[in-house]
């Protein structure tokens, strides 16, 4: 839809190691530097992981490395939208423990976005025989977990960043829209899967996009596209989304291809795609206002607070 501002998210690292891409930022200082470079050049929001291993025994993910990186980003961009990753659920943990760092970062004044993953998904690339690698790896979020995430976003006035890895994720999220329980500022992230990469969800095609848009019809939720295990711009998916009024996510976390790009180079590719459809870019200062994100007037604190796990969670 020409004329509507575009949000460009940059996912700066994920779990990509330096051995795969030497440009990937891994330390808090590197993450802050890369995030600032992207925000200065037109990125609307930033997503990052840290080197704290998210598959810890109890599912807890440390807030400290985020505080270290994001405090530097917020010094220059006090309105920047930043959000985290989190660990999988399962019998070893509970949602309050897994979500503790999200709450801590919100209460420290460093984030106004809450991660919401409304579903579970198998994650396995193809083995040499063409079948899925025989691993016991499922990213788990139960309906109770999902309710907790949405209700915590509502309680803390966090805007949900809603990850959609297959249509069932979106169908469940739409129940919250239909019930009038979707927190303010929500944005849907439609994740498509590159060839042979983890083998989830829908392919990055026009028909795949249309299937998701049919499920979104009538909701008025803003949405973006990302291609895990590919190139969202070179595949043509970004252009398809931009023509339909969507937004775009790029970054080293998602990219797979013949190049060894920096996050800035991937951002520049997205900027060219946006320019080709004649839509303006929403910079970091505008993004929150366009989404309707609640600004609570918090100032970054020295560090996160701790939160005991509720009994029975």
Secondary structure as GFF3:
##gff-version 3
##sequence-region A 1 313
A	DSSP	beta_strand	8	11	.	.	.	ID=ss1
A	DSSP	alpha_helix	28	40	.	.	.	ID=ss2
A	DSSP	beta_strand	45	47	.	.	.	ID=ss3
A	DSSP	alpha_helix	64	76	.	.	.	ID=ss4
A	DSSP	beta_strand	81	83	.	.	.	ID=ss5
A	DSSP	alpha_helix	95	98	.	.	.	ID=ss6
A	DSSP	alpha_helix	100	107	.	.	.	ID=ss7
A	DSSP	beta_strand	113	117	.	.	.	ID=ss8
A	DSSP	beta_strand	121	122	.	.	.	ID=ss9
A	DSSP	beta_strand	138	139	.	.	.	ID=ss10
A	DSSP	alpha_helix	143	156	.	.	.	ID=ss11
A	DSSP	beta_strand	159	164	.	.	.	ID=ss12
A	DSSP	alpha_helix	167	178	.	.	.	ID=ss13
A	DSSP	beta_strand	187	193	.	.	.	ID=ss14
A	DSSP	alpha_helix	206	216	.	.	.	ID=ss15
A	DSSP	beta_strand	222	228	.	.	.	ID=ss16
A	DSSP	alpha_helix	237	243	.	.	.	ID=ss17
A	DSSP	beta_strand	247	250	.	.	.	ID=ss18
A	DSSP	alpha_helix	263	276	.	.	.	ID=ss19
A	DSSP	alpha_helix	284	291	.	.	.	ID=ss20
###
